[in-house]
Amino acid sequence: MYQMTMVAAAVLALAAQRGLAADDPETSWRGQPGSSLQQWRFDTSSSMPTAEVCLNSAPHSASVAPGEFALGWRSELPGLGDASGFWDLGRSGTISAPLPELMTEPGASVRYILVSISQYQDGGIYSELATVSVPGATYVRMGVDFTGFGTLGEWTVDQTLWRVEAGASAGVVTITGSANGTIVDEITIEAGSPVSQPALLKIRSLGRTAVEISWAASLQGFTLESNTDLNDADGWMPVDAPVQVSGENQYVQLAGGDSARFFRLRKP
């Protein structure tokens, strides 16, 4: 596990990209009920290491397969600062880590996976980041943050965000080292679903003869229904009008009338 120590050094900072913000709407689920976290700190030389930190998830074992020219597991190496317990994967070596059941079984809603990798960068041999693949998930974006110095380089945290659609499932996370080699100190995998949004309707007049009913575009899978009598539970019927999308909203436009009508969103 890396313990931050600031020392004077000449490094190539990765300033073009920053880590994913904690208040990002697509990562607002982190640390919330139902989310999970697993962290591998590689405190031992086992090639089947069990996650040392687990939150809302049973501990899973990863699989490490060093590539050509790899030094393998090392408790420490000169020039890498105070980092201890890491894997030198060599050329294209891999680390495979399983996901929690929340991701491996089809879900009723969209879910996200955030993979964070602490790895060494020196602007020379170790200048390329490891790649991440998650079968069944769609890549969303990435960010890189600096965490501390070594003698000739720096430790960074590469974060990649992945999306798993409703009804789909995701497989094992595979991290592949670069062709010139990769040194990994720590891996964290977080998983969860976005905080549910209230299914709110908005109604506005379009003059004397029409109205517009709108709701958030992020609310997928809902049907707009109408009823003329709130006491009639069987009176709700789908609204026969095309749903259009504009920016962050979706809407329908309906002709006005003399009698009262009530509307609701229902998810089958």
Buried (B, 14 or more C-beta within 10 A) or exposed (E): BBEEEEEEEEBEEBEEBEBBEEEBEBBBBBEEEEBBBBBBBBEEEEBEBEBBBBEBBEEBBBBBBBBEEBBEBBEEBEEBBBBBBBBBBBBBBBBBBBBBEBBBEEBEEBBBBBBBBBBBBBBEEBEBBBBBBBEBBEEBEBBBBBBBBBEBBBBBBBBBBBBBBEEBBBBBBBBBBBEBBBBBBBBBBBBBBBEEEEEEBEEEEEEEEEBBBBBBBEBEEBBBBBBEEEEEEEEBEEBEBEBEEEEEBBBBEBEEEEEEBEBBBEEE
